[in-house]
Amino acid sequence: MNDTIIDTMESNSVADTVNQELSHASSVLSHILTPVKAAIPTFIIALICAVAGFIAIKILMKIISHALGRSDMDGIASGFLKSVIKIILYVLLGVILLSLLNVPMDSIVAVIISSSMAVALALKDSLANVAGGFILSFAKPIKAGDVIEIDGSKGKVESVGMLYTKIVTYDNVTVYIPNGKVSSAKIINYTDKEKRRVDLTFSISYEDDIDLARNVILSTVSSMNNVLPDPAPVVNVCGHGDSAVELLLWAWVNTDDYWDVYYTILENVKKEFDKSGITVPFTQIDIHQR
């Protein structure tokens, strides 16, 4: 009888202990799951907003691209502006999503400021390139398709990005120049104007007739269709060398025809000099012995 009572009491004690442990575990689990359950709608809303935001940014960028394409803005400026707008939109979307997740705005601002300072210190050269991109895009010293020379690199401008200006040289080599360097460097733009002047120097011997040589050069140049008649070509004596009289030709052409005219004149004038008996002297030294 006593053994039965003792067994019953022990069973009740074990049951109470199990119930207490289950109650405690249930309480702990409830404390863990309650915030998660409360946050699930917020996460779902934030996820929906993120998807909608990405879609909205793509649509907005298409609208902006179409608007810039119809404007008078050149390709370099519009491409740079689209890059900047896209970055700003994604940053704004990130701030909105963080605020939806109940991240305090003070914390967001503090993180943005501290991150901006850290990035500014780490990427000061890159920021200088970004500033240079703004200058190039809106001051417009160059535009897409221009043939330019910067820091010894000569070629056609393809684009101005956030950090680099891309040019392609005549031998089809791509050169990337930092925007900060481009905006502060001396830029030679060979195609900014519709017309260019071809300057060529020809040498004749001291025994040759200057007027005859001048007429041969002018008649050769004037017979070429891609040489402009106005301003008219001009030939003047520009120097007395050690072995030759130097004649300087000025001839105006359309910019696109410059190099074709340049090389054609060199070849045709040499042929006409040969026909007219005009010699092109080489450097020589006369030695007189006493």
TORPA-184982 format. One record per atom (N, C-alpha, C): residue in one letter; y negated, z negated, x negated. Coordinates in steps of 0.05 Angstrom, whole numbers, plus 32768, in hexadecimal, padded with zeros to 4 digits. Atoms other than C-alpha are relative to their C-alpha. Last residue first. Layout:
<rs>
aYZX ...
</rs>
This chain:
<rs>
r80157FF88013 r7A2787D078BE r800C80037FE4 q7FFB8009801B q7A5E87D078F3 q7FEA800B7FED h800F7FEF8014 h7A4B87D5793C h80047FF47FE4 i8003800D801A i7A7E87B8796E i7FF280147FED d80067FED8016 d7A7887CD79B7 d7FFB7FF17FE6 i8013800B8014 i7A9B879E79E7 i7FFC80167FEB q7FFC7FF7801B q7ABD87B57A28 q7FEA7FF57FEE t800F80108013 t7AC6879E7A6F t800780097FE4 f7FF280198006 f7AE087D57A9A f7FF07FF27FEB p7FFB8009801B p7AB4880C7AB6 p80107FE67FFF v8001801D7FFC v7ABB882C7AFB v80077FF37FE5 t7FEC8011800D t7AAA88747AED t7FFC7FE38007 i800C80198006 i7A8688A37B1C i80157FED7FF5 g80028003801D g7AA288E97B18 g7FF27FE67FF8 s801B7FFA8009 s7A9388F87B61 s7FFC7FFC7FE2 k80077FE47FF9 k7ADC88FE7B76 k7FE580077FF5 d7FF07FEE8010 d7AEE88BE7B50 d7FF9801D8005 f800B8002801B f7AB488987B70 f801080137FEE e80187FEE8000 e7ACC88B27BB4 e7FF27FFF7FE5 k7FF87FE47FFE k7B1188947BA9 k7FE880137FFE k7FF37FF9801A k7AF588517B91 k8008801D8000 v80167FFD8014 v7AC6884F7BCE v800C80087FE5 n800D7FE67FFC n7B01885C7BFD n7FEA80057FEC e7FEF7FE98007 e7B2C88237BE2 e7FF1801A8001 l7FF98001801D l7AF787ED7BE0 l801180187FF8 i80187FF88010 i7ADB88037C23 i800780007FE2 t80027FE37FFD t7B2087FF7C44 t7FE9800A7FEF y7FED7FF38011 y7B2B87B87C2A y7FFE801F8000 y80038009801C y7AEC879C7C47 y8012800F7FEE v80167FF2800C v7AEE87C57C87 v7FFD7FF97FE3 d7FF87FE48001 d7B3387AB7C9A d7FEA80117FF2 w7FEE7FFC8016 w7B1D87657C86 w800A801D7FFE y800A8006801B y7AE087637CB2 y801380087FEA d7FFA7FE98012 d7AF887887CF0 d7FFA7FFA7FE3 d7FE37FFA7FFF d7AFE874A7D1D d800880177FEC t7FF08015800F t7AB987337D07 t801D80077FFF n7FF680147FED n7A9887747D1D n80137FED7FF1 v7FE97FF87FF0 v7A7987977CE1 v80057FEA8015 w7FFB80127FE9 w7A3987967CB8 w8017800B8011 a7FF87FF07FE8 a7A3687B77C73 a80087FED8016 w800080107FE8 w7A13879C7C35 w800680128018 l80007FF47FE5 l7A2587BD7BF4 l7FFF7FEB8015 l7FF780127FEB l7A1187A27BAF l7FFD800F801B l800D7FF87FE7 l7A0E87D17B73 l800C7FEF8016 e7FF2800B7FE8 e7A1D87B67B2D e7FEF80078019 v801580067FEC v7A0A87DE7AEF v800E7FF8801A a80037FF17FE8 a7A4287D87ABC a7FE67FF9800F s7FF57FE58003 s7A5987C17A77 s7FFB80128019 d7FFB7FF9801D d7A3687807A69 d8009801D7FFD g7FEC800E800E g7A1C877C7AB1 g800380097FE3 h7FF97FF08018 h79DA87927ACD h80147FF07FF0 g7FFD800C801B g79D487757B13 g800680157FEB c8001801D8000 c79C8877D7B5D c80047FF37FE5 v7FF78009801A v79B787C67B65 v7FFD7FE27FFF n801580068013 n79B187D27BAF n800D7FF87FE5 v7FF58002801B v79DD87F27BE5 v7FE87FFC7FED v801480008016 v79CD87E87C2F v800E7FFD7FE6 p7FF78009801A p79F687F67C6E p7FEB80047FEA a7FF47FEA8010 a79CE87FE7CAE a800A7FF57FE5 p80107FF88016 p79C387C17CDB p800E80157FEE d801880117FFF d79D387E37D08 d80087FE37FFE p80177FF2800B p7A04881B7CF7 p7FE77FF08000 l80167FFE7FEC l7A4087EC7CFE l7FE8800F7FF4 v8018800B800D v7A7C87FB7CD2 v7FE980048013 n8003801D7FFA n7ABB88037CFD n7FEA7FF37FF0 n800780067FE5 n7AB5884F7D00 n7FFB7FE28006 m7FEC80127FF4 m7AB4885A7CB5 m7FF77FF8801C s7FEC7FF07FF2 s7A8A88967C9F s80167FF0800E s800A7FF67FE7 s7A4F886A7C90 s801480108010 v800180167FEC v7A7688447C5B v7FF7800A801B t7FE480097FFB t7A8988827C33 t80007FEB8016 s7FF37FEC7FF0 s7A4388A07C3A s801D7FF88007 l800B80007FE5 l7A23885F7C23 l800E80158012 i7FF780187FF2 i7A5188577BE7 i7FF68001801D v7FE37FFF7FFC v7A49889F7BD0 v80097FE88010 n7FFB7FED7FEA n79FD889C7BDA n801E80028006 r800A800C7FE7 r79F7885E7BAF r800780128018 a7FED80157FF9 a7A22887C7B78 a7FF87FF3801B l7FE77FF27FF8 l79F788BA7B77 l80157FEB800A d80067FF57FE5 d79B788907B76 d8019800E800B i800080167FEC i79D288667B3C i7FFD800B801C d80187FFE7FEF d79E588A37B12 d80017FEB8016 d7FFE7FF47FE5 d7A1B88907AE0 d7FE57FFF800E e80057FE48002 e7A0F88837A95 e8000800E801B y801C7FFC8005 y7A0788387A9E y7FF9801E7FFE s80088001801C s7A4D88357ABC s7FE280067FFE i80007FE5800B i7A5888237B04 i7FF67FFE7FE4 s800B7FFD801B s7A6C87E17B24 s8002801D7FF7 f7FF37FEA800E f7A7487D57B6E f7FF280037FE5 t800E7FF88018 t7A6487937B92 t801180167FF2 l7FEF7FF68015 l7A7987877BDA l7FF0800A7FE8 d800E7FFE801A d7A5A875E7C11 d801380087FEB v7FEE7FFC8017 v7A74876A7C57 v7FEF80047FE7 r80097FED8014 r7A46874C7C8B r801480027FEA r8000800A801B r7A62872C7CC9 r7FF780167FED k80037FEE8016 k7A5787367D13 k80017FF27FE5 e7FF37FE77FF9 e7A6F87127D52 e7FFF80147FE9 k80127FEB7FF8 k7A5E86CD7D35 k800F801A8005 d8012800B7FEC d7A8B86907D33 d7FED8015800B t7FFF7FF07FE8 t7AC286B77D10 t7FED7FF58016 y80037FE38006 y7ABB86A07CC8 y7FFE80118019 n7FF57FF27FE9 n7AAF86567CD7 n7FFA801E7FFC i80087FE48001 i7AA586307C96 i800E800F8017 i7FF07FED7FF1 i7AAA85E57CA4 i7FF4801C7FFD k800E7FE77FFD k7A8E85B37C72 k80138014800C a7FFE7FEC8016 a7AB285727C7E a7FEE80188006 s801380078015 s7AA085367CAA s7FFF80147FEA s801A80057FF4 s7AC0854E7CEC s7FEB7FF97FEB v800C7FE77FF6 v7AFB856D7CC7 v7FE37FFC800A k80087FF08018 k7B0A852E7C9F k7FF3801A8009 g8016800E800D g7B0A85027CDD g7FF680107FE8 n80197FFA7FF2 n7B3485367D02 n7FE87FF37FF2 p800980177FEF p7B6C85317CCE p7FE48006800C i8016800E800D i7B8185777CB6 i7FF67FE98012 y800B80157FEE y7BC485947CCA y7FEC7FF17FF0 v800E8016800E v7BD585D67CA7 v7FF47FED8015 t800F80137FEE t7C0786087CC2 t7FF57FE97FF0 v7FFA801C8007 v7C1B86407C91 v7FEF7FEE8012 n7FF0800C7FEB n7C1C86877CAD n800A7FE47FF9 d7FE47FFC8007 d7C0486AB7C6E d80137FF08012 y7FFA7FE47FFE y7BBF86B37C8D y801D80067FF9 t800B7FEF8015 t7BBB86687C99 t8009801D8003 v7FEB7FF0800C v7BC986447CDA v7FF480147FEC i80087FE58006 i7B9B860B7CEF i8018800E7FF3 k7FEA7FEF8009 k7BAB85CA7D13 k7FF5801C7FFB t80077FE47FFA t7B7585957D18 t801580127FF4 y80007FEA8014 y7B93854F7D18 y7FF6801A800C l80038009801C l7B8D850B7D3A l7FFC80177FEC m800C801B8002 m7B8685147D85 m7FF97FF87FE4 g7FF280157FF2 g7B93855F7D81 g7FF17FE57FFE v800A801A800A v7B6685997D6E v800D7FEA8011 s800580167FED s7B8B85DB7D77 s7FF37FE97FF1 e7FEE7FFF7FE9 e7B9C861F7D5A e7FFA7FEA8014 v7FFD80197FF2 v7B63862B7D29 v801380048018 k80097FFF7FE4 k7B6E86687CFE k80067FE6800E g7FED7FF57FED g7B7286627CB2 g7FF47FFF801C k800C7FEB7FF0 k7B52864A7C72 k8015800B8013 s7FEC7FF37FEF s7B6286097C4E s7FF280138013 g7FEF7FED800E g7B3685F87C13 g8015800D8011 d7FF4800E8016 d7B1785BA7C33 d801580127FF1 i8006801D8002 i7B0A85DE7C74 i800F7FF57FE8 e7FF8800A801A e7B06862A7C7D e7FF77FE37FFE i80118012800D i7B0486487CC3 i800B7FF97FE4 v7FF78001801B v7B1E86817CEC v7FED7FF07FEF d80137FFC8016 d7B1086717D34 d800E80007FE5 g80017FE48008 g7B48867B7D67 g7FEC80057FEA a7FE67FF38004 a7B3F86387D8A a7FFC801E7FFA k7FF27FFD7FE7 k7AF8861D7D80 k801B800F7FFA i7FEA7FED8001 i7ACF86027D47 i800D8002801C p80057FEF8018 p7A8C85DF7D40 p801580157FFC k7FF57FE58001 k7A9685C97D88 k7FF780107FE8 a80157FF28010 a7A6A858A7D8D a8007801D7FFC f80187FFE7FF0 f7A9785747DC7 f7FE8800B7FF0 s7FFC7FF67FE5 s7ADD857D7DAE s7FE68005800E l7FF97FE48002 l7ACD85767D63 l8003800D801C i80177FF1800B i7AA885357D6D i8006801E8001 f80157FFF7FEB f7ADE85187D9B f7FE980117FF6 g7FF77FEE7FEB g7B14852C7D68 g7FEB80028017 g80067FE58009 g7AEC850A7D31 g800980158014 a801D7FFC7FFD a7AED84CA7D5A a7FF8801C7FF6 v80057FFD7FE4 v7B3984D17D5F v7FE280058006 n7FF87FE57FF9 n7B3D84DE7D14 n7FFC8005801E a80147FEE800B a7B14849F7D06 a8007801D8007 l801780027FEE l7B43847A7D34 l7FE980117FF7 s7FF97FF07FE8 s7B7D84947D0A s7FEA7FFF8015 d80027FE38007 d7B5C847A7CCB d800680128018 k801C7FF98002 k7B5184367CEB k7FFB801D7FF9 l80037FE37FFD l7B9984327D01 l7FE380097FFE a7FE97FF2800B a7BAF83ED7CEB a7FFC801F8000 l7FFE8006801D l7B6B83CC7CF5 l801780107FF3 a80187FF5800D a7B5E83EF7D38 a80017FFB7FE2 v7FFC7FE38003 v7BA683E27D4E v7FE8800C7FF1 a7FEB7FFC8014 a7B9E83977D41 a8005801E7FFB m800A8008801B m7B5B83957D64 m801580057FEB s80137FEC8009 s7B7683BD7D9F s7FF57FFA7FE5 s7FF17FE98009 s7BB383907DA4 s7FED80167FF6 s7FF38006801A s7B8783527DA5 s800F80187FF6 i801580048015 i7B5A83707DDB i800D7FFB7FE5 i800D7FE68006 i7B93838B7E05 i7FEC7FFE7FEA v7FED7FF0800E v7BBA834A7E00 v7FF4801B7FF8 a7FFE800B801B a7B7D83217E13 a801480107FEF v80187FF9800F v7B6F834F7E4E v80017FF67FE3 i80007FE38005 i7BB6834A7E67 i7FE880087FEF s7FEC7FFB8015 s7BB782FE7E5E s8001801E7FF9 d800B800A8019 d7B7782F77E85 d801380067FE9 m80127FEB800B m7B9483257EBA m7FF37FF67FE6 p801D80077FFD p7BCD82F47EC5 p7FEF80157FF2 v80098008801B v7C1183187EC8 v7FE27FFA8002 n800D801A8000 n7C2383177F12 n7FFA7FF67FE3 l7FEB80138008 l7C5483527F0C l7FF57FE47FFC l7FEE80037FEA l7C21837B7F33 l80177FED7FFA s800D80117FEC s7BED836C7EFD s80127FFD8019 l7FFF801B8009 l7C1D83877EC8 l7FF37FED8014 l7FE5800A7FFD l7C2883C67EF0 l80027FE37FF6 i7FFA80047FE3 i7BDD83D27EF8 i801C7FF48004 v800F80187FF8 v7BD083C87EAD v80067FF9801D g7FF38018800C g7C0883F97E9B g7FF27FE78009 l7FE780057FF1 l7BEC842D7ECC l800E7FE77FF5 l8007800C7FE6 l7BA784257EAD l80187FFB8010 v8009801B8005 v7BC484327E67 v7FF97FF2801A y7FE880108005 y7BE9846F7E81 y7FFA7FE37FFA l7FF280047FE6 l7BA9848B7E9F l80197FEF7FFC i800E80147FF0 i7B82847F7E5E i800F7FFB801A i7FFB801A800C i7BB784A47E35 i7FF27FEA8010 k7FE580077FFC k7BB684E07E63 k80067FE47FF5 i7FFD80097FE4 i7B6B84E37E64 i801C7FF78005 v800E801A7FFD v7B6884E57E17 v80047FF5801D s7FF08014800E s7B9D851C7E12 s7FF37FE48004 k7FE880067FF0 k7B7A85457E48 k80117FEA7FF3 l800880107FE9 l7B3885407E23 l80187FF88011 f8006801B800A f7B5785597DE2 f7FF97FED8017 g7FE7800C8009 g7B7685957E05 g7FFC7FE37FF7 s7FF180087FE8 s7B3585A47E2A s801B7FF37FF9 a800C80177FF3 a7B0C85A17DEA a80107FF78018 i7FFE80188011 i7B3B85CE7DC3 i7FF57FE8800E g7FE6800C8000 g7B4586007DFB g80037FE77FF0 d7FEC7FF28010 d7AFC860E7E06 d801A7FF07FFF m7FF8800F8017 m7AD585EF7E40 m8016800F7FF1 d80087FF28017 d7AB786237E6F d80097FF27FE6 s801B8006800A s7ADD86077EAA s7FFA80117FE7 r80147FEF7FF2 r7B1886277ECF r7FE47FFB7FF6 g7FFB7FE48005 g7B4B860C7E9D g7FEC8012800D l800B7FFA801B l7B2A85C77E9F l8005801E7FF9 a801D80017FFF a7B3685C57EEB a7FF380077FE5 h80097FE97FF1 h7B7E85DC7EE5 h7FE180018001 s7FFB7FE88010 s7B8C85AA7EAE s7FF68019800E i801580008015 i7B6B85727ED7 i800380197FEE i801A7FF97FF3 i7B9585847F14 i7FEB80017FEB k7FFF7FE47FF9 k7BD585867EEA k7FE58009800C m80037FF18019 m7BC285437ECA m8001801E8005 l801D80018007 l7BB885257F10 l7FFB80107FE6 i800F7FEF7FED i7BFD853C7F26 i7FE380017FF8 k7FF87FE48005 k7C1E851F7EE7 k7FF080138012 i800D7FF88019 i7BF684DE7EEE i8007801D7FFA a801D7FFC7FFB a7C0A84D77F37 a7FF2800A7FE7 i80037FE77FF1 i7C5484E17F27 i7FE380068005 f7FF87FEA8011 f7C5184AC7EF1 f7FFD801B800E g80167FFC8014 g7C2B847D7F1F g800680177FED a80167FF37FF2 a7C5C84867F59 a7FE980067FEC v7FF77FE47FFA v7C9684757F2B v7FEA8010800C a7FFD7FF2801A a7C7184387F10 a8008801D8004 c801B7FF88009 c7C5A84237F56 c8001800F7FE5 i80097FEA7FEF i7CA284257F6F i7FE4800A7FF7 l7FF17FE88007 l7CB883FB7F33 l7FF880188011 a800A7FF6801A a7C8083C97F3E a800E801A7FF7 i801B7FF47FFB i7C9183C37F88 i7FF5800C7FE6 i7FFB7FE77FF1 i7CDB83B87F77 i7FE5800E8004 f7FF57FEC8013 f7CC883857F41 f8005801B800E t80157FF88012 t7C9C83607F73 t800980157FEC p80127FED7FF2 p7CD283617FA9 p7FE980097FED i7FF47FE67FFB i7D0383447F76 i7FEE8013800F a800C7FEB8011 a7CD4830D7F5E a800B801C8006 a801C7FFC7FFA a7CE182DC7F97 a7FF480187FF0 k80027FF47FE6 k7D2B82E57F90 k7FE480068008 v7FF67FE48002 v7D2682DA7F46 v7FFE800E801B p80157FEE800B p7CFA829D7F50 p8008801D7FFE t80187FFF7FEE t7D2D827F7F81 t7FEA80117FF4 l80017FE87FEF l7D6982927F57 l7FE880038011 i80017FE78011 i7D5F82617F1E i7FFC80188012 h801A7FFF800F h7D4C82257F49 h7FFE80197FF0 s80167FFA7FED s7D8582357F79 s7FE580017FF2 l7FFF7FE37FFA l7DB682397F3F l7FEA80088014 v800A7FF18018 v7D9F81F47F28 v8000801E8005 s801D80058003 s7DA681D77F6E s7FF5800F7FE9 s800D7FF07FEC s7DEB81F77F78 s7FE27FFD7FFF a7FFE7FE48009 a7E0281DA7F36 a7FF280128014 h80127FFD8017 h7DE981957F4A h7FFF801E7FF7 s801C80017FF6 s7E0A819A7F8E s7FEC80047FEA l80057FE77FF2 l7E4B81B27F6F l7FE48000800B e80037FEA8014 e7E4881797F3D e7FFA801A800D q80198004800E q7E3B81467F74 q7FFB80167FEC n80167FF97FEE n7E7281627F9F n7FE57FFD7FF3 v80007FE37FFE v7EA3815F7F65 v7FE9800A8012 t800A7FF58019 t7E9081177F58 t7FFE801E8000 d801D80058002 d7E9781047FA0 d7FF4800C7FE7 a800D7FED7FED a7EDB81267FA4 a7FE27FFC7FFF v80007FE5800C v7EF181027F65 v7FF280148012 s801280008016 s7EDB80BF7F82 s7FFE801B7FF2 n801B7FFF7FF5 n7EFD80CD7FC4 n7FEB80017FEA s80047FE57FF6 s7F3D80DD7FA0 s7FE48003800B e80047FEE8017 e7F38809D7F77 e7FFB801D800A m801A8005800B m7F2E80747FB7 m7FFA80137FE8 t80147FF67FED t7F6980947FD9 t7FE47FFD7FF5 d80007FE28002 d7F9580897F9C d7FEB800C8012 i800D7FF98019 i7F80803F7F9B i7FFF801E7FFC i801D80057FFD i7F8F80367FE5 i7FF180097FE6 t800B7FEB7FEE t7FD380567FDD t7FE27FFE8002 d80017FE78010 d7FE4802A7FA1 d7FF480178011 n801780028012 n7FD07FEC7FCA n7FFD801A7FEF m801880007FEF m800080008000 m7FE780007FEF 
</rs>
